Amino acid sequence: MKHVEFRTAASAQGGLVVMRGVPGVAAGSRVQLRDHAGRLRAGLVIRAADDAVLVEVFEGTDELDLERTWVRFLDEPFRLPVSRDILGRVFNGAGLPRDGRPPIISADRRDVNGEPLNPAARAYPREFIQTGISAIDGMNSLTRGQKLPIFSGGGLPHNRVAAQIVRQARLLGEEAAEFVIVFAAFGASHADAQFFRESFEESGVLNKVVMFLNLADEPVIERLLTPRAALTAAEYLAYDLDTHVLVVMTDMTAYAEALREVAVLRGDVPARKGYPGYLYSDLAELYERAGRIKNRRGSITLIPVLSMPSDDITHPIPDLTGYITEGQIVLGRELANQGVYPPVTVLPSLSRLMKDGIGKNFTREDHPHVASQLFASYAKALEVRGLAAIIGAEELSEADRRTLAFAEAFERRFIGQGEDEDRSIHETLNLAWDLLSMLPPEALVRVSEDELAKYHKGAA
């Protein structure tokens, strides 16, 4: 099959070529088209049946003369060449260079679909990853091997938050040098792509980052390959080079929209909101490539960013993502409208594995109690704020006024921070105690007496 070219294209429209009389072709196989001028175009089989094969062409089907077009089925999936040289490089969604440098030359070429992983071989995610963002590190901590998505809304600064995490994320202790980042953007505008590249170059972190950029005006089918290529690079770095890898992918909504578009072209039966019924399994196939493997030194931690259409957290994309991942960081429009950056709404945010990555041996012994107390105090403060909106702030008790002042300071000083402000976990915890010291010690029931005596500035 690899050495046979077919000239049986029946039709071509909208980037699709229908081939007839081609036996034994599998969906997902690579395709190479040679047009009448001798130019080569890449394609992918998206549907294979006895009567016809449907091929999506990356470069489109414009000016394609079907009678003089030869199609070769390569009978293999897309593969990504991998080596140490991928660090510091920028690729498109199919793994081709877009930084003006030569392509990666390597005999090691990996199937972008990955290999099945025995669930029994997984190791439990542990140890703390510092992002430098207090609302995440202090209250929704990220652990090594975790899948922690960021839920955002249209127009909110999720791309800025993602870029800040890439610039600032690090490990603590001896393994800090063994930490690299894989960044993937799909459906990005040219302005966003330029922002990401300049942000990483100017901050000096590009040499430990592998970038995959798929632009909004590039082929939809390439958008489906982008996260797979990124995760393939991450698996190589983690399990072959024994590094700890953080994968940041934005925006999963653009990926799901591309999946829906291809599903329509294939004739798949639509489910919720027109997305294919296999959206859950497709997302799980991506997300579950993160984690840790027993007896392997490296790890893959995943932060997928997704924008919720109409800010609807019950939309299929965030809804299904929540079933697969271990928590979520929620960006809120109300805080953003108040000028708070990053606008992390801490109460609906959650890191289910936080308890396994913080505390005495990972961050600081008071961290678990401080985080719990911040949640409790802020939740109480929001109740007081609602009461003040009804009866007026002047009718509040002195204790309630102090609680209200705590909420204002918490949003401005703890949640809010500069886009280039990189806070260590100790700075975050010290700031938390500064804010909790605005409240009387007897109101802080989730921290110990020893912690109060050591850290509370009014306890003495």
C-alpha positions as CSV (number, residue, x, y, z in Angstrom):
1,M,0.0,0.0,0.0
2,K,2.8,2.4,0.8
3,H,4.2,2.2,-2.7
4,V,0.9,2.5,-4.6
5,E,-0.6,5.8,-5.8
6,F,-4.3,6.1,-6.6
7,R,-5.9,8.4,-9.1
8,T,-9.5,7.7,-8.1
9,A,-10.5,10.9,-6.4
10,A,-14.3,11.3,-7.0
11,S,-14.8,14.8,-5.6
12,A,-13.0,17.6,-3.7
13,Q,-14.6,20.4,-1.7
14,G,-13.9,22.3,1.4
15,G,-10.6,20.6,2.1
16,L,-12.1,17.1,1.7
17,V,-11.3,14.6,-1.0
18,V,-13.5,11.5,-1.6
19,M,-11.6,8.5,-2.9
20,R,-13.3,5.4,-4.4
21,G,-11.9,2.0,-5.1
22,V,-9.3,2.1,-2.3
23,P,-9.3,-1.1,-0.3
24,G,-7.9,-1.8,3.2
25,V,-7.4,1.8,4.3
26,A,-7.7,2.6,8.1
27,A,-9.1,5.8,9.6
28,G,-6.3,7.9,11.0
29,S,-3.8,6.9,8.3
30,R,-1.5,9.6,6.8
31,V,-2.1,10.5,3.2
32,Q,0.2,12.2,0.7
33,L,-1.4,14.0,-2.3
34,R,0.6,15.0,-5.4
35,D,-1.2,17.6,-7.6
36,H,-0.8,18.3,-11.3
37,A,2.1,20.7,-10.6
38,G,4.0,18.1,-8.6
39,R,3.4,19.9,-5.2
40,L,2.8,17.6,-2.2
41,R,0.0,18.1,0.2
42,A,-0.5,16.2,3.5
43,G,-3.8,14.6,4.5
44,L,-5.5,12.3,7.0
45,V,-8.1,9.7,6.5
46,I,-11.1,10.7,8.7
47,R,-13.5,8.0,7.5
48,A,-12.9,4.7,5.8
49,A,-15.7,2.6,4.3
50,D,-16.0,-0.1,1.7
51,D,-17.5,2.2,-0.9
52,A,-15.4,5.4,-0.2
53,V,-12.6,6.9,1.8
54,L,-12.8,10.5,3.1
55,V,-9.5,12.4,3.3
56,E,-9.1,15.8,4.9
57,V,-6.3,17.7,3.2
58,F,-4.2,20.0,5.4
59,E,-3.4,22.6,2.7
60,G,-7.0,22.5,1.4
61,T,-8.3,21.5,-2.0
62,D,-8.0,24.8,-3.9
63,E,-6.7,24.4,-7.5
64,L,-6.8,20.7,-7.3
65,D,-7.3,19.0,-10.6
66,L,-8.8,15.6,-9.7
67,E,-7.9,13.9,-12.9
68,R,-4.2,14.7,-12.4
69,T,-4.0,14.2,-8.7
70,W,-2.3,11.2,-7.3
71,V,-3.0,10.0,-3.8
72,R,-0.7,7.8,-1.7
73,F,-1.9,6.1,1.5
74,L,1.1,5.8,3.8
75,D,-0.6,3.2,6.0
76,E,0.8,4.7,9.2
77,P,-0.4,7.3,11.8
78,F,1.1,10.7,12.2
79,R,4.5,10.5,14.0
80,L,6.5,13.1,15.8
81,P,10.3,13.0,15.6
82,V,11.7,13.5,19.2
83,S,15.1,14.2,20.7
84,R,16.5,16.6,23.3
85,D,16.6,19.2,20.6
86,I,12.8,19.8,20.8
87,L,13.4,22.0,23.9
88,G,13.4,25.7,23.0
89,R,11.6,25.0,19.7
90,V,8.3,26.2,18.2
91,F,6.3,23.8,16.0
92,N,2.9,23.9,14.3
93,G,0.2,21.4,15.2
94,A,1.7,18.7,13.0
95,G,5.1,19.0,14.6
96,L,6.7,21.0,11.7
97,P,9.0,23.9,12.7
98,R,7.5,27.4,12.7
99,D,10.5,29.2,14.2
100,G,12.5,29.4,11.0
101,R,14.9,26.7,12.2
102,P,15.6,23.3,10.6
103,P,13.3,20.4,11.3
104,I,14.1,17.9,14.0
105,I,16.2,15.0,12.5
106,S,15.7,11.9,14.6
107,A,15.3,8.2,14.0
108,D,13.0,8.1,17.0
109,R,9.5,9.0,15.7
110,R,6.6,8.5,18.0
111,D,2.9,7.8,17.2
112,V,1.1,11.0,18.3
113,N,-1.8,8.8,19.5
114,G,0.4,7.5,22.3
115,E,0.4,3.9,23.7
116,P,-2.1,2.3,26.0
117,L,-1.1,2.7,29.7
118,N,-1.9,-0.1,32.2
119,P,-3.9,1.7,35.0
120,A,-2.2,-0.6,37.5
121,A,1.2,1.0,36.5
122,R,0.1,4.5,37.6
123,A,1.6,6.1,40.6
124,Y,-0.4,8.5,42.8
125,P,0.2,12.2,42.1
126,R,2.2,13.8,44.9
127,E,4.5,16.8,45.6
128,F,3.9,20.4,45.1
129,I,4.3,22.5,41.9
130,Q,4.7,26.2,42.5
131,T,3.0,28.4,40.0
132,G,3.8,31.7,41.7
133,I,0.1,32.6,41.7
134,S,-1.2,32.8,45.3
135,A,-4.9,31.9,44.5
136,I,-3.6,28.6,43.1
137,D,-0.6,27.8,45.3
138,G,-2.3,28.8,48.5
139,M,-5.8,27.4,48.1
140,N,-5.9,25.1,45.1
141,S,-2.4,23.7,45.0
142,L,-1.1,21.8,42.0
143,T,0.6,18.4,42.6
144,R,3.0,16.5,40.3
145,G,1.0,14.2,38.0
146,Q,-2.3,16.0,38.5
147,K,-4.8,17.2,35.8
148,L,-6.1,20.6,36.9
149,P,-8.1,22.6,34.3
150,I,-8.7,26.3,34.2
151,F,-12.3,27.2,33.5
152,S,-12.7,30.6,32.0
153,G,-15.2,32.7,30.0
154,G,-15.0,34.6,26.8
155,G,-13.0,37.8,27.2
156,L,-11.4,36.8,30.5
157,P,-7.6,36.8,30.7
158,H,-7.1,33.0,30.6
159,N,-4.3,33.3,28.0
160,R,-2.4,35.7,30.3
161,V,-2.8,33.4,33.2
162,A,-1.6,30.4,31.2
163,A,1.4,32.4,30.0
164,Q,2.2,33.5,33.6
165,I,2.1,29.9,34.8
166,V,4.5,28.8,32.0
167,R,6.9,31.6,32.9
168,Q,6.7,31.0,36.7
169,A,6.0,27.3,37.3
170,R,8.8,25.5,39.1
171,L,9.6,22.6,41.5
172,L,10.9,23.1,44.9
173,G,14.1,21.4,46.2
174,E,16.7,19.3,44.4
175,E,14.5,18.4,41.4
176,A,13.9,22.0,40.3
177,A,16.4,21.7,37.5
178,E,14.6,18.7,36.1
179,F,11.5,20.6,35.2
180,V,10.4,21.5,31.6
181,I,7.1,22.8,30.1
182,V,5.2,21.8,27.0
183,F,2.9,24.5,25.8
184,A,0.2,24.0,23.1
185,A,-2.3,26.5,21.7
186,F,-5.0,25.6,19.2
187,G,-7.2,27.9,17.2
188,A,-5.1,30.8,18.4
189,S,-5.2,34.2,16.8
190,H,-2.0,35.6,15.3
191,A,-1.9,38.2,18.1
192,D,-2.2,35.6,20.8
193,A,0.5,33.4,19.2
194,Q,2.8,36.4,19.0
195,F,2.0,37.2,22.7
196,F,2.9,33.7,23.8
197,R,6.2,33.6,21.9
198,E,7.3,37.1,23.0
199,S,6.3,36.4,26.6
200,F,8.4,33.2,26.8
201,E,11.3,34.7,24.9
202,E,11.5,37.9,26.9
203,S,11.3,36.1,30.3
204,G,14.1,33.7,29.3
205,V,12.1,30.5,29.8
206,L,11.8,29.5,26.1
207,N,14.9,27.3,26.4
208,K,13.0,24.9,28.7
209,V,9.7,25.1,26.8
210,V,8.4,23.2,23.8
211,M,5.7,25.1,21.9
212,F,3.0,23.8,19.6
213,L,1.0,26.6,17.9
214,N,-2.0,26.0,15.7
215,L,-3.5,29.2,14.4
216,A,-7.2,29.9,13.9
217,D,-6.8,30.1,10.1
218,E,-5.0,26.8,9.8
219,P,-6.6,23.4,9.0
220,V,-9.1,22.1,11.4
221,I,-7.7,18.6,11.2
222,E,-4.3,19.9,12.4
223,R,-6.1,21.3,15.5
224,L,-6.9,17.7,16.4
225,L,-3.3,16.7,16.1
226,T,-1.9,19.6,18.2
227,P,-2.7,18.3,21.7
228,R,-1.6,14.8,20.7
229,A,1.7,16.0,19.4
230,A,2.3,18.1,22.5
231,L,1.5,15.1,24.8
232,T,3.8,12.9,22.7
233,A,6.6,15.3,23.3
234,A,5.8,15.4,27.0
235,E,5.8,11.6,27.2
236,Y,9.3,11.5,25.6
237,L,10.6,14.2,28.0
238,A,9.1,12.5,31.0
239,Y,9.7,8.9,30.5
240,D,12.8,8.8,28.3
241,L,14.7,11.8,29.7
242,D,13.4,11.5,33.3
243,T,12.2,15.1,33.5
244,H,9.1,16.4,35.2
245,V,6.9,18.0,32.6
246,L,4.1,20.6,33.0
247,V,1.7,20.6,29.9
248,V,-0.4,23.7,29.4
249,M,-3.0,23.6,26.7
250,T,-5.3,26.4,25.6
251,D,-8.1,26.5,24.5
252,M,-9.8,23.1,24.8
253,T,-13.0,24.6,23.5
254,A,-11.4,25.3,20.2
255,Y,-10.3,21.7,20.1
256,A,-13.8,20.5,20.8
257,E,-15.2,22.7,18.2
258,A,-12.8,21.2,15.7
259,L,-13.8,17.7,16.8
260,R,-17.5,18.6,16.2
261,E,-16.7,20.0,12.7
262,V,-14.8,16.9,11.7
263,A,-17.6,14.7,13.2
264,V,-20.1,16.5,11.0
265,L,-18.0,15.9,7.9
266,R,-17.7,12.2,8.8
267,G,-21.5,11.9,9.2
268,D,-21.3,11.0,12.9
269,V,-24.6,11.2,14.9
270,P,-24.5,14.4,17.0
271,A,-25.2,14.4,20.8
272,R,-25.4,17.3,23.3
273,K,-25.2,20.7,21.6
274,G,-24.1,19.0,18.3
275,Y,-20.9,17.5,19.8
276,P,-20.2,13.9,18.9
277,G,-21.2,11.2,21.4
278,Y,-17.6,10.3,21.8
279,L,-16.5,13.7,23.1
280,Y,-16.0,12.3,26.6
281,S,-13.8,9.4,25.5
282,D,-11.9,11.7,23.2
283,L,-11.1,14.2,26.0
284,A,-10.3,11.3,28.4
285,E,-7.9,9.9,25.8
286,L,-6.0,13.2,26.0
287,Y,-6.2,14.0,29.7
288,E,-5.4,10.5,30.9
289,R,-2.0,10.7,29.2
290,A,-0.9,12.8,32.1
291,G,0.2,11.3,35.4
292,R,3.0,9.3,36.9
293,I,4.2,5.8,36.3
294,K,5.6,3.5,38.9
295,N,9.4,3.0,38.8
296,R,9.7,6.0,36.4
297,R,11.4,9.1,37.6
298,G,9.6,11.6,35.3
299,S,6.0,12.8,35.5
300,I,3.4,14.7,33.4
301,T,1.2,17.3,35.0
302,L,-1.6,18.8,32.9
303,I,-3.3,22.2,32.9
304,P,-5.9,22.4,30.1
305,V,-7.5,25.8,29.7
306,L,-11.0,26.0,28.4
307,S,-13.4,28.9,27.8
308,M,-17.0,28.2,28.8
309,P,-19.5,29.3,26.1
310,S,-21.9,31.8,27.7
311,D,-20.0,31.3,31.0
312,D,-22.0,28.1,31.3
313,I,-20.1,25.6,33.6
314,T,-22.7,22.9,32.7
315,H,-21.8,23.2,29.0
316,P,-20.6,19.8,27.7
317,I,-16.9,20.7,27.5
318,P,-16.4,21.9,31.1
319,D,-18.9,19.4,32.3
320,L,-17.1,16.4,30.8
321,T,-13.7,17.8,31.7
322,G,-14.8,17.9,35.3
323,Y,-15.5,14.2,35.3
324,I,-12.1,13.3,34.0
325,T,-9.8,15.8,35.9
326,E,-9.0,16.3,39.6
327,G,-10.6,19.7,40.2
328,Q,-10.8,23.1,38.5
329,I,-9.6,26.7,38.7
330,V,-12.5,29.0,37.9
331,L,-11.9,32.5,36.5
332,G,-14.8,34.8,37.4
333,R,-16.2,37.8,35.5
334,E,-17.2,39.7,38.6
335,L,-13.7,39.9,39.9
336,A,-12.4,40.7,36.4
337,N,-14.9,43.6,36.1
338,Q,-13.5,44.9,39.4
339,G,-10.0,44.9,37.9
340,V,-8.7,42.0,39.9
341,Y,-6.0,39.9,38.1
342,P,-6.0,36.9,38.0
343,P,-9.8,36.8,38.6
344,V,-9.7,33.4,40.4
345,T,-13.1,32.7,42.0
346,V,-11.8,30.6,44.9
347,L,-15.0,29.2,46.3
348,P,-16.0,27.1,43.2
349,S,-12.4,26.3,42.5
350,L,-11.0,23.0,43.8
351,S,-7.9,20.9,43.8
352,R,-8.9,17.4,44.8
353,L,-5.2,16.3,45.2
354,M,-4.0,19.4,47.1
355,K,-3.8,17.5,50.4
356,D,-1.2,15.1,48.9
357,G,1.2,17.9,47.8
358,I,1.3,20.3,50.7
359,G,2.2,20.3,54.4
360,K,5.3,19.8,56.4
361,N,7.4,17.8,53.9
362,F,6.3,19.7,50.8
363,T,5.4,23.4,51.5
364,R,5.0,24.4,55.1
365,E,3.4,22.7,58.1
366,D,0.6,25.4,58.5
367,H,-0.4,25.3,54.8
368,P,-3.4,22.8,55.0
369,H,-4.9,24.7,58.0
370,V,-4.3,28.1,56.5
371,A,-6.0,27.2,53.2
372,S,-9.0,25.8,55.0
373,Q,-9.2,28.9,57.2
374,L,-9.0,31.2,54.1
375,F,-11.9,29.3,52.5
376,A,-14.0,29.5,55.7
377,S,-13.3,33.1,56.4
378,Y,-13.9,34.3,52.8
379,A,-17.2,32.3,52.6
380,K,-18.4,33.9,55.8
381,A,-17.3,37.3,54.5
382,L,-19.4,36.9,51.3
383,E,-22.4,36.1,53.5
384,V,-21.8,39.4,55.4
385,R,-21.4,41.2,52.1
386,G,-24.8,39.9,51.0
387,L,-26.3,41.1,54.3
388,A,-24.7,44.5,53.9
389,A,-26.3,44.9,50.5
390,I,-29.7,44.4,52.2
391,I,-29.5,46.3,55.4
392,G,-26.6,48.6,54.7
393,A,-23.0,48.5,55.9
394,E,-23.7,51.0,58.7
395,E,-26.0,48.5,60.4
396,L,-23.4,45.8,60.6
397,S,-21.7,44.8,63.9
398,E,-18.1,45.7,64.5
399,A,-17.1,42.0,64.0
400,D,-19.0,41.9,60.7
401,R,-17.3,45.1,59.5
402,R,-13.9,43.5,60.2
403,T,-15.0,40.5,58.2
404,L,-16.1,42.7,55.3
405,A,-12.7,44.5,55.4
406,F,-11.0,41.1,55.3
407,A,-12.9,40.2,52.1
408,E,-11.9,43.4,50.4
409,A,-8.2,43.0,51.3
410,F,-8.3,39.3,50.4
411,E,-9.6,40.0,46.9
412,R,-7.2,42.9,46.3
413,R,-4.0,41.6,47.9
414,F,-4.2,37.8,47.9
415,I,-6.2,36.9,44.8
416,G,-5.0,40.0,43.0
417,Q,-1.3,40.2,42.0
418,G,0.8,41.6,39.2
419,E,1.1,39.7,35.9
420,D,4.9,39.6,36.4
421,E,4.7,39.0,40.2
422,D,6.1,35.6,41.1
423,R,5.3,34.8,44.7
424,S,7.0,31.9,46.5
425,I,4.8,29.6,48.6
426,H,6.3,31.1,51.8
427,E,5.4,34.6,50.6
428,T,1.9,33.4,49.8
429,L,1.4,31.8,53.2
430,N,2.9,34.9,55.0
431,L,0.5,37.1,53.1
432,A,-2.4,34.8,54.1
433,W,-1.5,35.3,57.8
434,D,-1.3,39.0,57.3
435,L,-4.9,39.0,56.1
436,L,-6.1,36.5,58.7
437,S,-4.5,38.8,61.4
438,M,-7.3,41.3,60.5
439,L,-9.7,38.8,62.2
440,P,-9.6,38.1,66.0
441,P,-7.9,34.8,67.0
442,E,-11.2,33.4,68.3
443,A,-12.7,33.6,64.8
444,L,-10.0,31.4,63.4
445,V,-11.1,27.9,64.4
446,R,-9.4,25.9,61.6
447,V,-5.8,26.7,62.6
448,S,-4.1,25.3,65.7
449,E,-3.2,27.2,68.8
450,D,0.5,26.8,68.1
451,E,0.0,28.2,64.6
452,L,-1.9,31.2,66.0
453,A,0.8,31.9,68.5
454,K,3.5,31.6,65.8
455,Y,1.9,33.5,62.9
456,H,-1.1,35.5,64.0
457,K,0.1,39.1,64.5
458,G,-2.6,39.9,67.0
459,A,-2.4,36.7,69.0
460,A,0.3,37.9,71.4
